[in-house]
Amino acid sequence: MAISVHTNKSALIALQNLNKTNDQLSDVQNRINTGLKISNAKDNAAIWAIAQGQRADIGALGAVRMSLERAHSIAEVSMAAGESVSDLMVQLKEKVVAAMDTSLDASSRTALDSDFKALLRQISQVVQNAEFDGANLLDGSLGASIQFLANADANSKITLSTQNLSLGGSIISVAATASISTVTLATNVLTQLNTSLTQVNQALGNLGSQGKQIDAHLDFVSKLTDVLEMGVGNLVDADLAKESARLQALQVQQQLGAQALSIANAAPQVILQLFRGG
């Protein structure tokens, strides 16, 4: 190999190796800082694109979970109100049956009728207040059902059916103006009340079944989100134990590379020996 002061091949090779080590060291430090082995498309375009797609699904499932949590709350409020209505109707039946006693005097019958009408007003109040986030399944203000998101593509829905528990409606046929001031009126109300009570309990059963379905699907979406997050982690997360070992090895290589470059840079000084006098 020719000895030249213009071109130091050994120094160039040592510099290339040192630069390579520095680049690798920078990559390791970046993985340690971010905790990711693939933090952008330059690291691995294919895996980065897959991870981004999964992150999009995870974000969409977050919206699905919010929708299902709202559905859960609406169902819970409706169930609580419906159970209160059912309990009040049980009390109504007690008043109605008592009013069918032909031995009652006028004042007792009037008192029973007053209690009966107070219970009817209470039922109306419960139904009107069975609202969560603007949605009331029991007062007839909505259509036949209300739908919520069920998947990340928003092309599948989960349904809560409305159950109109308003007085004088299809489920509770007893009118808000009903009275038990006479035996005849009480007899007619009892027939309506027995049918209405059966229908209310059936409506609550429907709500309960749909609420259970929503809870099960919410649990599934939560688990699916966790699985997807673990999948993304498997693709892009750095193994920090390995990165720590690489860091220490590269730091040693960096120091050795610097020393090698220093030795290579000093090599041309031998030329001075050739031009010294004897």
C-alpha positions in Angstrom: 0.0 0.0 0.0 1.4 3.4 -1.0 2.1 5.9 1.8 0.5 9.3 1.1 -0.3 12.4 3.1 -3.2 13.1 0.7 -5.1 9.8 1.1 -5.2 7.8 4.3 -7.2 4.7 3.4 -7.0 3.3 7.0 -8.4 6.4 8.4 -11.2 6.5 5.9 -12.2 2.9 6.7 -11.9 3.6 10.5 -14.1 6.7 10.0 -16.7 4.7 8.1 -16.9 2.0 10.8 -17.1 4.7 13.5 -20.0 6.4 11.7 -21.8 3.1 11.3 -21.4 2.5 15.0 -22.6 6.0 15.8 -25.7 5.4 13.6 -26.5 2.1 15.3 -26.0 3.8 18.7 -28.4 6.6 17.7 -31.0 4.0 16.7 -30.7 2.1 20.0 -30.9 5.4 22.0 -34.1 6.3 20.0 -35.6 2.8 20.7 -34.8 3.3 24.4 -36.2 6.8 24.5 -39.5 5.9 22.7 -39.8 2.4 23.9 -40.6 1.4 20.3 -38.5 -0.6 17.9 -40.6 0.8 15.0 -41.6 4.4 15.6 -42.0 5.5 12.0 -42.3 4.2 8.5 -38.5 4.4 7.9 -37.9 1.7 10.5 -40.1 -0.8 8.8 -42.7 0.4 6.4 -44.8 -2.8 6.2 -45.0 -3.4 10.0 -45.6 0.3 10.6 -48.5 0.3 8.2 -50.0 -2.8 9.9 -49.6 -1.2 13.3 -51.3 2.1 12.1 -54.2 0.1 10.8 -54.6 -1.7 14.1 -54.3 1.7 16.0 -57.2 3.0 13.8 -59.3 0.0 14.8 -58.5 0.5 18.5 -59.5 4.2 18.2 -62.8 3.2 16.5 -63.5 0.5 19.2 -63.1 3.3 21.8 -66.0 5.1 20.1 -67.9 1.8 20.1 -67.3 1.3 23.8 -68.5 4.8 24.5 -71.7 4.1 22.6 -72.3 0.8 24.4 -71.6 2.4 27.8 -74.3 5.0 27.0 -76.6 2.2 26.0 -75.8 0.4 29.3 -76.7 3.5 31.3 -79.9 4.1 29.4 -81.0 0.5 29.9 -80.1 0.7 33.6 -82.2 3.9 34.1 -85.1 2.4 32.2 -85.0 -0.8 34.2 -84.9 1.0 37.5 -87.9 3.2 36.4 -89.7 0.2 35.1 -89.3 -1.7 38.3 -90.7 1.3 40.2 -93.7 1.4 37.9 -94.3 -2.3 38.4 -94.1 -1.9 42.2 -96.6 1.1 42.0 -99.0 -1.0 40.0 -98.9 -3.7 42.7 -100.0 -1.0 45.1 -102.6 0.1 42.6 -104.1 -3.4 42.6 -104.3 -3.3 46.4 -106.3 -0.1 46.2 -108.6 -1.3 43.4 -109.4 -4.6 45.2 -110.1 -2.7 48.4 -112.5 -0.4 46.5 -114.5 -3.4 45.3 -115.7 -3.9 48.9 -119.4 -3.1 48.8 -119.4 -2.4 52.5 -117.2 0.7 52.3 -118.8 4.0 53.3 -118.4 7.1 51.1 -115.5 8.7 53.0 -113.4 5.5 52.9 -114.1 5.0 49.2 -113.1 8.7 48.6 -109.9 8.1 50.5 -109.1 5.0 48.4 -109.8 6.8 45.2 -107.5 9.7 46.3 -104.7 7.2 47.0 -105.3 5.5 43.7 -105.0 8.7 41.7 -101.9 9.7 43.6 -100.3 6.4 42.6 -101.2 7.1 39.0 -99.6 10.5 39.2 -96.5 8.9 40.7 -96.3 6.4 37.8 -96.4 9.3 35.3 -93.7 11.1 37.1 -91.5 8.0 37.2 -91.9 7.5 33.5 -91.3 11.1 32.6 -88.0 11.1 34.7 -86.6 7.9 33.3 -84.2 9.7 31.1 -80.4 9.5 30.5 -78.5 11.8 28.2 -81.7 12.9 26.5 -83.0 9.4 25.8 -86.2 8.1 27.5 -87.3 4.6 26.5 -90.5 4.7 28.6 -92.4 7.8 27.7 -93.1 7.2 24.0 -90.8 10.1 22.9 -88.6 7.9 20.7 -89.5 5.6 17.9 -89.7 1.8 18.1 -86.1 1.5 19.1 -82.7 3.2 19.6 -79.5 1.8 18.1 -75.9 1.9 19.2 -72.6 1.1 17.6 -71.5 -2.5 17.7 -68.3 -2.7 15.7 -65.4 -0.6 14.5 -66.8 -0.2 10.9 -70.1 1.2 12.3 -72.0 -1.2 10.0 -73.4 -3.3 12.8 -75.7 -2.0 15.5 -77.1 -3.2 18.8 -80.7 -2.2 19.7 -82.7 -1.1 22.7 -86.4 -1.3 22.1 -88.6 1.4 23.6 -91.3 0.3 26.0 -94.0 3.0 26.3 -95.2 2.8 29.9 -97.3 6.0 29.7 -100.8 5.7 31.3 -103.5 4.9 28.7 -101.0 3.4 26.3 -100.6 0.0 24.7 -98.8 -1.5 27.7 -100.5 0.3 30.6 -104.1 0.6 29.5 -105.3 2.2 32.7 -106.0 5.9 31.9 -104.4 8.8 33.9 -108.0 9.9 34.6 -109.1 6.5 35.9 -111.2 6.4 39.1 -112.3 3.7 41.6 -115.0 5.8 43.2 -117.6 3.1 42.6 -117.5 -0.7 42.7 -118.3 -0.8 38.9 -115.4 1.5 38.1 -113.1 -0.4 40.4 -114.1 -3.7 38.7 -113.4 -2.3 35.2 -110.0 -0.9 36.4 -109.0 -4.2 37.9 -109.4 -6.0 34.5 -107.2 -3.4 32.9 -104.7 -3.4 35.7 -104.2 -7.2 35.6 -103.5 -7.1 31.9 -101.3 -4.0 32.2 -99.3 -5.5 35.0 -98.5 -8.6 32.9 -97.5 -6.4 30.0 -95.3 -4.2 32.2 -93.5 -7.2 33.5 -93.0 -8.5 29.9 -91.7 -5.1 28.8 -89.2 -5.2 31.7 -88.1 -8.7 30.7 -87.4 -7.4 27.2 -85.4 -4.5 28.5 -83.5 -6.9 30.8 -82.6 -9.3 27.9 -81.4 -6.4 25.7 -79.5 -4.9 28.6 -77.7 -8.2 29.2 -76.8 -8.4 25.5 -75.3 -4.9 25.7 -73.3 -5.8 28.8 -71.9 -8.9 27.1 -71.0 -7.1 24.0 -69.4 -4.3 26.0 -67.3 -6.9 27.8 -66.3 -8.4 24.4 -65.3 -5.0 22.9 -63.2 -4.2 26.0 -61.4 -7.6 25.6 -61.0 -7.1 21.9 -59.4 -3.7 22.4 -56.9 -5.2 24.9 -56.0 -8.0 22.5 -55.4 -5.5 19.6 -53.3 -3.3 21.9 -51.2 -6.3 22.8 -50.9 -7.2 19.1 -49.6 -3.7 18.3 -47.2 -3.9 21.2 -45.8 -7.2 19.8 -45.2 -5.5 16.5 -43.6 -2.3 17.5 -42.6 -2.3 21.1 -38.8 -2.5 21.8 -37.3 -5.2 24.1 -35.6 -2.8 26.5 -33.5 -5.6 28.0 -32.0 -6.4 24.6 -31.6 -2.7 23.8 -29.7 -2.2 27.1 -27.3 -4.9 26.1 -26.9 -3.5 22.6 -26.3 0.0 24.0 -23.4 -1.2 26.2 -21.9 -3.1 23.3 -22.1 -0.2 20.9 -20.6 2.2 23.4 -17.6 -0.1 23.7 -17.4 -0.3 19.9 -17.7 3.5 19.7 -14.7 3.9 22.0 -12.7 1.3 20.1 -13.6 2.9 16.8 -12.4 6.3 18.0 -9.1 4.8 19.1 -8.8 3.0 15.8 -9.4 6.3 13.9 -6.8 8.0 16.1 -4.2 5.3 15.3 -5.1 5.5 11.6 -4.8 9.3 11.6 -1.3 9.0 13.2 0.0 6.6 10.5 1.1 9.3 8.0 3.5 10.7 10.6 5.9 7.8 9.7 6.6 9.9 6.5 8.5 12.4 8.7 10.9 9.6 9.6 11.8 9.1 6.0 12.9 12.7 5.5 15.0 13.2 8.6 18.7 13.4 8.1 21.0 10.7 9.3 
